Amino acid sequence: MSLDPRRLVQVVNDEFGKLPHPDVPEITNADYPTYQRVAAMKRNPHPPTHNDVRDAYHELTQSGISPAQWEHAWTISRPIANRLLGRDPTLQELTRHGDAHPSEIHDYYSNSPSRSHPEIKAGEMARYKHLASDPADHHLERAPLLREVAIFAAGQYHPTEIDAHYQRMKERRG
């Protein structure tokens, strides 16, 4: 009877994977890379420490979200939450978005209150900031002020009204 080296490597790897990781014993060797990847995403651009991996493991197991669900939610939620709300998504939001379609995640953050003017949705503030950027730059050579953007959003200004606003400001300046 001959010994198959590939089978031997597979058995050794399987058994090694079941052992506790030497630096984080509550995680097996097989699961460590998964939680290390989660920790790396959270710490980006800094490499995760063993404590970061431990924290990621406990955070996910206590919240009931799988690493795959967390990665899905984080990958979609983080840029949107940062862009619209200026912050990373919370664990509760990630748990909520674990199986959500990207459009549901986008709608969630777009419909959240903006940081500067909570009476206006974050998505509306972003939309009107985009609409006001070119006219503000063209007429006044500056970015639109948040106060202006909030007024445009609250009043549901048309792009021509936004342009006229900055044109009047330019004329007043002389």
TAZIHU-V793755 format. One line per field, one symbol per residue. ss: DSSP state (@ for helix, = for strand, . for the rest). psi: psi as a letter, one per 20 degrees, with the letter a starting at -180 (. if undefined). burial: 1 if it has 16 or more other C-alpha atoms within 10 Angstrom, else 0. A space follows every 50 residues. Layout:
# TAZIHU-V793755
ss: ???
psi: ???
burial: ???
This chain:
# TAZIHU-V793755
ss: ....@@@@@@@@@@@@@@.=.......=@@@@@@@@@@@@@@@......@ @@@@@@@@@@@@@...@@@@@@@@@@@@@@@@@@@.....@@@@@@.... .@@@@@@@@@..=.......=@@@@@@@@@@@@@@@@@@@.....@@@@@ @@@@@...@@@@@@@@@@@@@@@.
psi: pqpohghgggggggghhiqqphhnhiprhhighghhgghhhhipjqqqrh hgggggghgghhijpqhggggggghggghgggghikrqqrhgghghjhjq qhhggghghhjqqqghniipqhhgggghgghigghggghilrqqqhgggg ggghilqqhhhgghghgghghhh.
burial: 00000000000000001001100000111101011111111100000100 01110110010000101011111101111110011001101011101110 00001101110111000001111111011011111100110001000011 011100000001101110000000
